[in-house]
């Protein structure tokens, strides 16, 4: 008897449909698995045999041939255990042959027949919806993840025996709870801007960065508050929208990255150590796996001690900052990982760290300072919209307790600014000014005449590139949006210009 069951394998964060074809015929008891199975799939034969027998179900004692189509696609992962086992049981007549016709199946088997959670259930649910299937059958531990996909039915089971009985109609499926609610942050973040003493400019530039999704670089001596400011940006960012939540959760689901198998509840904040490799930041390995940049998709990528990252790691950020995705090419395949993140970086201004300090003397020689500044290439800094030299807080501000607004107040302004931008960019693939790819002529059309003149003169005086000119204009547009102004005035452009680069940093070659 020939039986077909639909499942999927993962390529990057995409689910690729796979058809499991099982044929049982006369002959000596054996199992042949064809169709480019990976190591974990080849080993599944022994797991499946033990799981079926330990579940008290009949295992075919004849010649078994299993084909995984398409035959030229390599299949990896233990998620094929359940579809292969169910196809064997279906061919043996345990349940009707058409019971799995409209469902995509995934699950890993233990030797006792229980089902373990598997990676990539969310991409598989999206695939089932795209293919017009009725639903998906997954381990019970993956229910909340699969239920995030609207428009499909979710069948679950704790064991192979329970899955077989439900398909045969002997064990009823519990009521379908319907689509799961979108991830919601459980309360306000622990770190609040209220904790920061002084630093009014740091607060202001952080708000502009969050409002327009503009990359930001803090530069200054150690202990002046760069990291403290950066760690509080999650508290002023808006909550996920439905589409953003699904897109980011799909990356974590496919990679099995914590909090998987739980649901992602807030925008990610990733802060890799400066020893991270290029593959660790952008993705790599075989099969390709997403890196920290993709795990920060929809959230924040914070690179503390930016000057200590390897040069090739820093420079590899150029293309992702522009395109919002990373393409990992391997022999015979190419995986696309989305990585539209908000970049925050922090660095000192010299090797000793005292450059820019109002009370300490920098003891670095001019040659050392120049060599240090050349760590930051011009093309990389050209892609940073906002830069600020942060200085230590004076003692009188500490004693006076000069705290500013809390995160909730700032977040309200950021959300209103993002609402204005979403309305302006309606119908386009971007939502914020920092991500906008509209022509410069369209951007400049909302500038007052004096604002245009100031922007052009600043570009000539500061020798700004075309990209830097466009980014300065977009920052000015965000500043005007925060002020709820329809036209960009000269003061908005003037503020955007002062955030271009710290005076102490000179781009390297």
N, C-alpha and C positions, 0 to 999 in steps of 0.2 A: 504493500500500500504506500502511495506517495502522499506526503503531507507537506504543506508550505506554511511557515510562520514568519511574520515580519518583525525584524528587530533593527538595530542600528549600531554603528561603530563611530567612534569620535575621531575627527580630524581637526586638531586645534580645538576650537570651541564650537565647531559645527558638527551636527549629527548627520551621518551619511547612511541612507537606508541599506539594509542588508536582508536578503531573503534566505531563510534556513529551509533547505529542502531535505527531507528525510525519506529514505526508501528502505523498507524491510523486505528481504527476499529469502528464499531457501538457501541453505548453505551452512557451513560451520560458523559457530558463534564468533563474531568479530565486529569491530567498529572502525570504519575508515572515514576520516575527516579530510575533506579537500576544499580548496578555495582560498589559498594563502592565509591559513590561520597563524597568528603569532604564538609565542611561547605559552602564554597564559591560556590561550584558546586550545592549543594542542593538549595541554594538561587537563582540560575540562572533562575528558572522557572518563578518567578515573573518579573525579569528584561526582559526576553525574550518575555513574553506575552505583556508587556507594549511597548517594542521596536517595535515589529511587528505591533501592532495596531497604534502606533504613527507615523509609517512610511507609513501608508496607505495601508498596505499589509494584505491579508486575514489570520486570525488565525483560525486553525481548531477547530470547535465546536463539536468535538467528543472525543472518548476515545483515549488518546495518551499514548503509552508506549515507553520509551527511555532506551536503554541498552548501557552501556559503557563497552566495552570489551578490555582487559581481565577483567573478573569479580572479580578476586582476587587481583587486583592492585588498591590501593587507589588513587583517582584522586583529585588533588588540583589545585586551581587557577581559575581565571575568564577567562582564555584564551579559555575555552570550550564554551563560550557564542555563538560565531559566528557559529562554526560548528553545534551546536544543533539547532540554529535558522534556518540555511540554510537547515538542514535536514527536519525540519518541513515544510518549504516553498516548498521544492522539493516534499515532500509527498503530499502536497496540490495542486501540479501541476503548481506552479508559473514559474518554469523553468524545462528543461529536466532532467530526472533522472540520465543520464550519464555525466552531465556537470561537476561534481566534482570527477569523477572516478580517474583521474590522478593527483589530487592536494591534498596537505596537508593544512588544514585550521586552523587558530588561530585568535582570536580577542575577545576583551571585549566590551560589549554593554552598552551604556547609555540608560536611559529610553526614550530619544527622538529618538533612533535608530542610533545615531552617534557611530563611532568606536574609542575606546581608544587604545593607544599602549600597548603591552603586553611584559612581560619578556620572554627571552628564544627563540626569533625568530631565532637567529643564530644557536643554537643547532638543532632547528627544520628544518632549511634549510639544514643543514648537514645530518640530518636523511632522508629528502626527497631525497637527492642525493644518499644516500646509498641504499634506497629502489627502486631506478630506476624510481621515479615519474617525471612527466613533470615539476612540479613547486610547488609553495606555494602561498596561498592566505592569505594576512595579512592586517592590517590597514595601511593607507597611511603613518602614522608617523614612521612605521617600515621599509619603503622601502629601505633606505640606508643600514640598518643592514642586511636585507635579501639578498640584491644584492652583498654582500661580498662573497657569496657562488657561485663559478663558476659552470656552467653546468646545472642550473635550471632556469625556467622562474618565474618571480615574478609578481603576480597579486595583485593589491592594490585597496582599496576602502575607502572612507571617511565615509560611512554610510552603514547600512544594506540594504537600498533601492537600493543604487548604486551597491552594490555587487550582489544583486538579478538580477538587470537589465543587468549587464555585463554578468552574467552567462546565462541569457536568450537571449543574443545577441542584446538587445534593446539599450544598452549603450556601445559603443566601448571602449576597453581598450586603453589608450594612448600608443604610441610606447615604446617598451621595451628598456631602455637605455643600456642594457647589463651589464656585471659584473662591479661592482664599483671598482675604483682604490684602491689599498691597502693603509692603513692609512699612512700618511706622516706627520712628525712633522712640524708645521707651523713656520718655522724660528728657529733660534738658541735659546737655553734656556737663561733665564735672568741672571742666576747665572754663572759667568765665573771664571775659575781658576786664571785669571789675577787679580782678586780682592784680592787674598791671598798674604799677605806680608811674605816673607821668607818661612820657612818650606820646604826646598828642599827634606828632607827625606819623609815628609808627602806626597808631590806631587809624589815622585817616587813610594812609596808603593801604592798610589791610582791608579796610571797608571798600575802597575802590576796586581792589583786586577781587574780592568776593562778589561784588556787585556785577562786574563785567567779565569775570573769569579771565583776568589778565595775569600772566606770569610775573612773579615778583622776586626781587633779589634784595635781601638785607645784608649790608656790609658794615662792619664796625669792630671795635675791640671786644675781647671776651668779657662776658658778664654784663653786657649792656641791655640785654632783654630780647635779642633776636629770636632765639629759640622759644622763649616764653610767648612772644607775640604770635609766632607761626603756629604753635600748638593750640592756640585758641580760635583759629579760623573755622574749625568744624562747627563751633557754636553759633556762627553768624551766617552759615550757608543755609539756603532753603532746603526743605525736605525733597526727597526723590519725587519725580513725577512717575506715573505708571510705566511709561516707555523706558525711562532711564533706569528704573529699578529692575525691570526684566533684563535689560541689556547688560547691566553690571552683574546681576545674580547669575546670568548664564556663564560668565567667565569663571566665577568661583565654583559653580556646579561642575563645569567641565574639568577643571583642574583639581577638584577635591580640596580646595584651599579653605581653612577655617574662616568663618564659622560654619562651613558645610559639615554635616548635612542640615544644620539649622539655617534659617532664612536670614539674609543680610538685611539689617534693620536701619542702617544709617549710611550716609555717604562715607566711603572708605578714606582713611588717612594713613598713608603708607610712608614710612620713614626708614629706608634701607641704610645700613651702615656704609661708610665711605669705602670699605673694602669690597663692595659688591662688584661682580664681574659684568661685562657687557651682556652676556647671556642672562645673568640674573636680573638685570634691569629691564631689558627689552624682550627677553624670551629666547629659547633655543632648545638644545638637547634633541634627542631622537627617540620617540616621536616628539615634535615640537610642543613645548609647554610655554604658557604665557609668563612674562616677567613682572617685576614690580610696577612698571609703567602701566601694564594692562590691569593689574589688580587695583590700581588707583583710578581706573576709568570712572568718570562721573564724580570723582572726589578730588583728593589732594595728594600730590607727590611732594614730600618734603625732603630736601637734600641738605642736611646739616653738614657743616665743614665742607662746603662745596669745593674749596680749593684742594682738598685732600683726595678727591675722587680721581681715578686714573684718567689721563687725558682722553683716551679712546672712549671711556664711558661717558664723560661729559659731552664730547662732540657727537656721540651717537644720538643725543637728544634732539639734534637739529631737525631731522626729518619728521619724527613723531610730533614735535611741537607745531609743525606746519600742517601735516596731513591728518593727525589724530588717529593713526593706525600704524601697526608694524606688520610687515610681511616677512615671514620666515620661510625661505626656500630650501627644500631638501630634494634629493634625487627622486623625481617622479611626483612630487607634491609641493604645494605652497599653501601655508596657513596664514590667514589674516587675523590679527588680534587687535581689536579696538583699544585705543589708549588716549582718549580725549580727557586729559586731567588738568587740574590747576597746579602749575609748578610753583613751589616756594623753595627758595634756596637761601642759605645763610653762609657768610664767609668772613674771615678776618681780612685786613687790608695789607698785611705784611707778615713775614715769618715770625717775628716776635709778638705780633698781635697788638702792639701799642699805637700803631698809626691811627690817627683820628681821635685819640684819647685826649681830652682837654687838660689832663693833669700829669700824665705819664709821658716819658720821652721815648720815642722809637729809636732803637739803637741799630737798626738795620742799615747797611750801606746802600747808597743809590743803586749799585749793581744788583744787590739782593732784591731791592724793591722792584726794580725793572723786571728781573727774572720772575718774580712772584706774579706781577701783573700780567705777564705773558701766558700764564696758565689759562686765562680767559680769552678765548679767541674772539675776534671781531664778529664773525658770522654767528657765534653762539649768543653773545651779548646783544646782537641785533634783534634776536627773537625774544628778548626779555622786555616786556612792556613797561614795567615799573621797577625802579631801583631807588634805594634810600640808604644814606649813611646814618646809622644809628649811633648815638653817643650816650655814655652813661648818665644816669639820673643824678642830679646834684643832691647833696645831703639835705638841703633845706626842703626839697620836695618829699624826701623820705619822711622827715620829721613832721611835715604838714599833712602827710597822708593824702596826697593829691590823686585820688582815684577818679577815673572817668566813668563813662556810661557802662552799663552791663551789656552782656552779649544779646539779651533778648531785645533791648532797645535798638541796637545796631542792626540786628537781624531783621527787624521790622522794616527798616529803610532799605536793606538789601533786597528783601522780597518784593517790595514795591518797585524798586528799580528793575528787577528782573521781569516783573510783570509788564512794565513799559517796553522793555526790549523784546519780550516774546510777542507782544502785539505788533511792534514794528517789523519784526522778522517773520511774521506769520506766513506759512506756506513755503518756507525755505528750510534747508537741512540744518541750519544753525539757530541757536536760541539767544546767544549773548553777543555783545559787541566784541569781546575778545576772540570769539570763534568766527566772526563774520568774514565772509569772503566777497562782499559786495565791491563793485568798482569804486575807486577813489572819487570819481566824479559824483557818484551817488552819496557818498559820505559827506563830501564838502558842500553839498547842496543845502545842508541844514546849518551851515556856519554863517554867522553874521559877517559882513564885509571886513570889519576890523579884525575879526578872528582869523579870517583867511590870510590877511596880510601878515599878521603876527606869526602864523604857522609857517608860511613860506620864508619869511625872513629868518626865523629860527633854524629852518632846514639849511639855509645857506650858511649861516653863522656857525652852526654846530656840525656842518658837513654830514647831515643825516642822509642815509641811503633811502631809496624809495620805500623799502619795507619799514624802516624806522619812522619815516614821515607818516605812512599809513597807520602804524601802530599808535603814534602820538595823537593822531586825529581821533582814533577810536577810544583812547583813554579820555580825551577831552569830551567825547560824546557821552561816555559813562559818567563823567563828573557832572555834566549838564543834566543827565537823567536822574542822578541822585538829588539834584536841586529842583527836579521836576520842571526843567526848562525845555521848551520845544526847540529853541535855537541855541547853538553853541556860541557863547560870547567869548570875548578876548580873555576874561579872567579864567575861564575854563581851560583855554589853550595854554595860558601862562602857567597854571598849576600843573598841567600835563607835561610841559616842557621841563619843569624842575625835577621831575621824577625819571628823566631819561637815564642818567648814569651818575654814580658818585664821582666826585672830582678826583678821588684818589685812585680810581681804577682806569688804567689805559689799556684798551684792547690789544692783545698780542697779535702777531702775524698769523 
